[in-house]
Structures are given as C-alpha cells and as structure tokens.
C-alpha cells in the first residue's frame, strides 16, 4: 500500500502546457498535480490544500509569477513550500528576490519531460512511497 502522492500546484496560463506538465508529472513522476491558470486561482487552491511543491510560470495574466509567489507566501504554511519556476525567462536565479522567496530552481521552457521530473525530484528530496 502506498501513502499519499506528493502534490504539486502548477500555475500556468497556457492550456496546452498545463496538460503537458500534468501528464508528465503524473505519469513519469507519480505526482498529484493541481493546475491554476492564474495567480488568483493558485491562491484559492493553496488555501484549500497546501501543495508539497509550487511550480510557477513568471508571465501570468493579472498577477505575474513574482506577485503570485508573494501572495502565496502569506498563506499559513506556504512559507516552507519549495518553489520552482518553469519559464521562458532566463538568468533569474541571480536575483536575490527569487532566492529570498525560496525559489530552488528556474527551469527553461521549452522543457524535456524527463528532465522536469528529475529536477522536481531533486528539489523535493527522497520520497517515502
């Protein structure tokens, strides 16, 4: 019998990328994935159930990725959730603000499915399932 799957909250406004990431992470990584199309939806989902990891795009409608991350960090318990950005923007890890908000990695778009799963596994560490 296995325990609960590791949950990932993926915030991405492009429906085709939402599907690709969800399928990749569920099938290759065994993760449970919830998807939000914008920062406001992400806040609602995080309030319902805290994720084990936040996978976030930078360029989002209404509230960009940084603003979304700031707002999510205000939710009780979200301060400890590791963050990975999956974005077309580059060279973001040099930004002190990213590190201060707990961003562990910035992964490029487009991505290779297996590399995405491996990167998230590194960030999450060993799993007990």
N, C-alpha and C positions, 0 to 999 in steps of 0.2 A: 504494500500500500504506500502510496506517495503522499507527501504533505501538500499544502497549498503551493501553487505555482508562484514564482516571482512575478510581481506585477509591474508593468511599465506604462506610464502615461506618456503618450506620444502626441505632441502638439504640432500640427502641420495642416496648412490650408489647402494643399493640392490633393484632391481625392485619389488620383492615381498613385501618388507617393504614400498616402495613408494606407491604401490597400497593399502595396508592395512591402512596406515596412511591417505591417501587421502580419501578413502571410510569412514573411521571412522570419520574424521573431517568434511566431507561434510554431512554425514547422521546423525550423532549424535550431532554434534556441529553447523551445519548450516554455516560453514565457506567456503570461496572460497579458494581453495588450488592450488598453482602452485608448481611444483616439478622440482628440478635441481639434476642431477646425480653427479655433482662435483662443486667445488668452482668457476670455470670459467663460467659455466652455471648460477650459482647463481648470479654472478656479472652482467651478461647480463640481467637476468630477473629483478634484482633490479634496474638497470638503466632504464629499460622500464617502470616500475611502482613500487613505494615503497610499501612494504608489511606493514601490521599492526603488524605483529609478524614474527620473524625468528625462525624456528625450524630446528636445525642443528645437524648433526652427527659429532663426533670427528674424526673418522677414515675414511677419504675420499681419493680417489686416486688423485695423483698430488699435491694437496694443501690440507693439513689437515684442520680440523674444526677451529683451532685457527688462522691459516693463512688466511682462508676464512673470518672469522669474522673480522680480522684486515683490510683486503682489502675492505670488505663491509662497514666498518665504515668510509672509506674515501669518500664514495659517499654522496653527499649533501642530507641531510635529514635522512640518515640511522643511524646517531648517537643517535637518540631518540627511535629507534625501539627496543622493548624488545626482548630479546633472551632467548630461552630455548634450552638446549642441550638434545637430545634423543640419549643415547649412552650406550654401554656395559661397558664403563669405569666407575669406581666408585670413590667416595670421591673427586670430582672436585670442589665443592663449597667452599672448604677451600682454594683454590688457589686464591690469590689476583688478579691475572691477569684476571681470569674469572669475578670477581666482577667489576673490573675496566672497562671491556668492556660491562657492562650492562647485564650480564647473570643473569636472575632472578631465574631459576631453572635448575637442572640437573635431568632428568628422566631416569630411567633404562630401558634397553632392556633386555629381552622382557617386554612388557608393557601390561596393561589391557586397552582396548579401552575406557571404560567409565572414568577411572582414567586419561587418557591422556586428554580427553576433559575437565574434571573438572580442571585439572592443568592449562591448557591454559586459561580457563575462569577466574581463579584466577589472572593470570598474566595480562590478558587484562582488567580486571575490568568490570563493568556493561556496557552492550550494549544498545543502544537506539532503537534497532529494535524489 
